[in-house]
Amino acid sequence: MDNIILIGMPGSGKSTLGVLLAKSLGYSFTDTDLIISRIAGKPLQKILDEDGLDSFLDIEEKVGAELECNSTVIATGGSMVLSEEAMQNLKAQGKVLYINVPLGEIKRRVTNIKTRGIAFKKGETLDDVYQVRVPLYEKYADITVDFVDCTNGGIEDTVNLMVEKIKNGDIL
């Protein structure tokens, strides 16, 4: 399978960059957060508020473990890496690209933390979530695009860098 699976923290740009990357590659695009919302019949934050973190993570795991695509850029939710089963299925279908954005930049971008639908436990902070997830992003990544690689360019430059890294890695 020849999918590109995007992973990274909430606010790293997976959905935004994913659409543009898909266009650049002539691929389809899907966002697992939208699939989760559709299955639950409500926005991510409402799932977390009404059904709880465990229910949200169960739905996310099921989506990741059962998703099957071809020639698709898949933007995952930031917490998808918490499920070994989901990530094994996704890795079996393509290559995983980690968008590595430093914590300070994530904090700058994610200003709606209480309403964005970010999966974290009561009492956890964005710092805590970052510390837990970064090693998992690194574990599953076939390719990493670092924020510092893209700081001088615009979004198109970032997409071009992603395409270059994908092609240099002989992924396509």
BELQUI-V245835 format. One record per run of one state. SS is the DSSP state (helix for helix, strand for strand, loop for the rest). FROM is the first residue (numbers start at 1). TO is the last residue. If there is no record, write none. Layout:
BEGIN
ss = [SS	SS]
from = [FROM	FROM]
to = [TO	TO]
END
This chain:
BEGIN
ss = [loop	strand	loop	helix	loop	strand	helix	loop	helix	loop	helix	loop	strand	loop	helix	loop	helix	loop	strand	loop	helix	loop	helix	loop	strand	helix	loop	helix	loop]
from = [1	3	8	14	26	28	32	41	44	52	53	67	72	76	80	83	84	93	94	101	103	110	126	141	143	147	151	155	169]
to = [2	7	13	25	27	31	40	43	51	52	66	71	75	79	82	83	92	93	100	102	109	125	140	142	146	150	154	168	172]
END
